[in-house]
């Protein structure tokens, strides 16, 4: 199911408890684990492609530009990918 291409999001009813959970912990709403696994798997595929492209673009850049892009774009995206991977693992555990 192509959530990102179609602009869809998983069927999920948020609850107040979800906002107090630790990052990566699955929400307690009505989301279907299989649907969430598919969503995070696709999201990770897109984010990893963006990261790879960023890394390709800075190969020939000046050291200053590489450092700036690394600190402001690459490292935050790596952190986000790690968070999404943790969420995916948690949803997979619910299957």
C-alpha positions, 0 to 999 in steps of 0.5 A: 500500500503506497501511503506516501505516494497517495498522501494517505496515512494509516487509520489511527485514532489518537488518544491523550495517552499517546502524547506522553509515551516515549519515542518509538513506543507504539500508540494505544489507539486503534491502529492496525499493526500490519498497516503501521508496519507497512507505513513505517517500512515505506517511510523508511525506504523514502527517508533512506533514499533521501539520506543517500542522495544527500550524502552523494551530493556533498561528496564533492563539496568543500569541507565547510559545506560538507560539515554544515550539511552533515550537522544540519541535515544528515545527522538529524535525518539519521536520528529520525531514521533511527526513531522510525526503525524503532517504531517499525520494530515495535509495530512488528512485535505486535504482529 
